[in-house]
Amino acid sequence: PGKVGAVEQLKRTVLPSTRDRREKVVKVASLSIPQ
């Protein structure tokens, strides 16, 4: 059970961070595109 909890915690911390990073990249890209 301890291992599973650690894995779930890792997923929870890693996945949102990658999503945040992707959103940041999208924001930067949309800002850098001349309108």
Backbone torsions as a table, in degrees:
resi	resn	phi	psi	omega
1	PRO	NA	-38.7	-179.2
2	GLY	-62.3	-42.3	-179.6
3	LYS	-63.5	-45.1	-178.7
4	VAL	-60.6	-42.7	179.7
5	GLY	-61.7	-40.3	179.7
6	ALA	-64.7	-41.8	-179.8
7	VAL	-63.4	-44.7	-179.8
8	GLU	-61.5	-41.0	179.5
9	GLN	-63.5	-41.2	178.4
10	LEU	-60.9	-47.1	179.6
11	LYS	-58.3	-44.4	-177.1
12	ARG	-63.0	-35.4	-176.7
13	THR	-82.7	-34.3	-175.5
14	VAL	-78.8	-47.3	-173.9
15	LEU	-62.8	-49.5	179.1
16	PRO	-60.5	-35.2	-178.6
17	SER	-66.4	-38.1	178.8
18	THR	-68.6	-36.5	179.2
19	ARG	-65.9	-43.9	178.4
20	ASP	-59.7	-42.7	-178.3
21	ARG	-62.5	-41.9	-179.3
22	ARG	-63.3	-43.1	-179.7
23	GLU	-63.7	-39.3	178.1
24	LYS	-62.6	-42.3	179.6
25	VAL	-62.0	-42.0	179.8
26	VAL	-62.8	-43.1	179.1
27	LYS	-60.7	-47.5	-179.0
28	VAL	-62.4	-41.7	-178.9
29	ALA	-63.4	-44.4	-178.5
30	SER	-67.0	-30.8	178.2
31	LEU	-73.7	-36.0	-175.1
32	SER	-79.3	-16.0	179.0
33	ILE	-76.8	122.5	177.8
34	PRO	-66.0	135.8	-177.2
35	GLN	-107.6	NA	NA
